[in-house]
């Protein structure tokens, strides 16, 4: 370690406790206690889920825009999305801002009747602002409608055998007979849309949207079967009537099938969310010249290697030859897999069982203390390296 090391700190948010920016500040404060001369580059990160728009807006000096949208049950709320750039801005949208699970009370969770109209409202508003590119994160949905609600908000009609409009929600899709695209907003095909998607589930079947993610949105086993049948019907009509066959594409089942809907109706391309954010914040350029990168998230476990922020940061840093360590709130089963993707060491900031309230209230200080211990270790490493060099010279 150099006498005045340069350290990049690029964590995700610690969900429910700290934003990515707050986590980066806390870690830097701790390392600085042990290494007062260290310099830092703070790079808040995300992987397409919660905090994605915050990270991109902070890194690009973008601006926020608010608009009226429908929540998952059709009630009017105000949601926001980001705009980056000047005359032809890029819109950065989180579908959870309009169609997310946190917008509902636990008793309201029912994917048979929740819909993605609000996500379509966000898209339509962004199109009205002259954007030429849209980035969308689709984590945290409360829905299982295959993106039908989103498409409806953009002018698509979904009809049953009697020509009646289907009601909102995934439960109605089994009655789908015809899709009418005549009213689809033509602007949606004039922009480039990339969707942050970190799962590989297809639309239907035992590994599909309904079976894997339906229960966490309130679906019973019977509801899961009904929802899956609806998505199969949607895919069949899309293929038979319109020649669109993307139900088997990895990620089509993301966000209750919104991945499918974005591809089918909007021509969107699915990408790993952390790669999109890394591009936006110029992560590789910011890692160049650093001595170390510290990344992290609330929990590191076996799923971290499947496209989560620490994995993405490690890959980028590895391309420029900078070592990476991770600090997390806690570790879970399989956390050692992080070593396989280039994370040299993992440090947990929680050393005992804490209540939910205690986790939230003391998160920043625990991260700072953990950062300090990392700094002490780095300082020791520098001291040992210096002693070794001196010993070699004296021989």
Protein Blocks (a to p, Z undefined) as FASTA:
>chain_A
ZZbdcddddddddehiacfklmmmmmmmmmmmmmmmbccddddddehiahklmmmmmmno
pacdddddddfkopacddddddedjklccddddfklmmgfklpcfklgcfklgccklmmm
mmmmmmmnopabdcddfehiabdehommmmmmnopacddfkopacdedjklmmmpfbdcf
klgcfklmmcccddddfbfbdfbdjklmklmmmmmnopafklmmmmmmmmmmmmmmmmmm
nopafklgghklgghhlmmmmmmmnopacddfklmmmmmnommmmmgopabdcdddfbdc
fklmnopaklmmmmmmmmnopacddddfbdcehklmmmmnopabdcdfbfbdcdfklmmm
mmmmmmmmmmmmmmmmmmmmmmmmmmmmmmmmmZZ
